[in-house]
């Protein structure tokens, strides 16, 4: 690093933070999708049990 302010490291730290945030969002999307599928299956089970 030639600059004493650390500017050369900031983009990589920023990129790592952005990547971590995107990964966390993707994980939440997958979990939400799986939860929705389970709830839909349960709803169908209830409808069949009632019908």
Rosetta blueprint (number, residue, H / E / L):
1 X L
2 X L
3 X L
4 X L
5 X L
6 X L
7 X H
8 X H
9 X H
10 X H
11 X H
12 X H
13 X H
14 X H
15 X H
16 X H
17 X H
18 X H
19 X H
20 X H
21 X H
22 X H
23 X H
24 X H
25 X H
26 X H
27 X H
28 X H
29 X H
30 X H
31 X H
32 X H
33 X H
34 X H
35 X H
36 X H
37 X H
38 X H
39 X H
40 X H
41 X H
42 X H
43 X H
44 X H
45 X H
46 X H
47 X H
48 X H
49 X H
50 X H
51 X L
